[in-house]
């Protein structure tokens, strides 16, 4: 992100949505324990990749047959 000529950094990106700075800093400093300079030198894409590396592998979504089997084995009781 580039600063305006007066040094201000715009709060909104190209999409018009504000970047979640509080959450990004909480993860960068609190979870990843990044030093100040390393965090501020990262791009949002690099931060996202670092966060994904710390997450457990994604589980595949259940298939329709799996859901049907669970519904048969554990019916709702009304």
C-alpha positions in Angstrom: 0.0 0.0 0.0 1.4 3.4 -0.8 1.0 6.5 1.2 -0.6 9.7 -0.1 1.8 12.6 -0.8 1.1 14.0 2.7 2.1 10.7 4.3 -1.3 9.4 5.1 -2.2 5.8 4.3 -5.7 5.4 2.9 -8.0 3.3 5.1 -9.8 1.8 2.1 -8.4 -0.4 -0.6 -9.4 -0.6 -4.2 -12.5 -2.6 -3.4 -13.7 0.2 -1.1 -13.6 -2.1 1.9 -11.4 -1.1 4.8 -8.5 -3.5 5.5 -8.9 -5.3 8.8 -5.7 -3.8 10.4 -6.7 -4.8 14.0 -7.1 -8.5 13.1 -3.9 -8.5 10.9 -1.8 -7.0 13.6 -3.3 -9.4 16.2 -2.3 -12.4 14.1 1.0 -11.0 12.9 2.2 -9.9 16.3 0.3 -12.1 18.7 0.1 -15.4 16.8 3.0 -15.4 14.4 5.2 -13.4 16.8 6.6 -11.3 13.9 9.0 -8.5 14.7 7.6 -5.1 13.9 9.8 -4.5 10.8 9.0 -7.9 9.3 5.2 -7.4 9.8 5.2 -4.0 8.2 7.3 -5.2 5.3 4.9 -8.0 4.4 2.2 -7.7 1.8 -1.3 -8.9 2.8 -0.8 -11.9 0.5 2.4 -12.8 2.4 0.6 -12.5 5.7 -2.2 -14.7 4.5 0.3 -17.3 3.4 2.0 -17.3 6.8 -1.4 -17.6 8.5 -2.4 -20.6 6.3 0.9 -22.3 7.1 -0.1 -22.3 10.8 -3.7 -23.6 10.2 -4.5 -27.3 10.3 -5.2 -28.9 6.9 -8.7 -28.3 5.6 -11.1 -31.2 5.8 -13.1 -32.1 2.8 -16.8 -31.2 2.9 -19.1 -34.1 3.7 -20.7 -35.8 0.8 -24.5 -36.2 0.4 -24.3 -39.9 1.2 -22.3 -39.1 4.4 -25.0 -36.7 5.6 -27.8 -39.2 4.7 -26.0 -41.9 6.7 -25.7 -39.6 9.7 -29.3 -38.6 9.5 -30.3 -42.3 9.4 -28.1 -43.1 12.3 -29.0 -40.1 14.4 -32.6 -39.0 13.6 -34.1 -35.8 15.0 -36.4 -36.5 17.8 -39.2 -34.0 18.0 
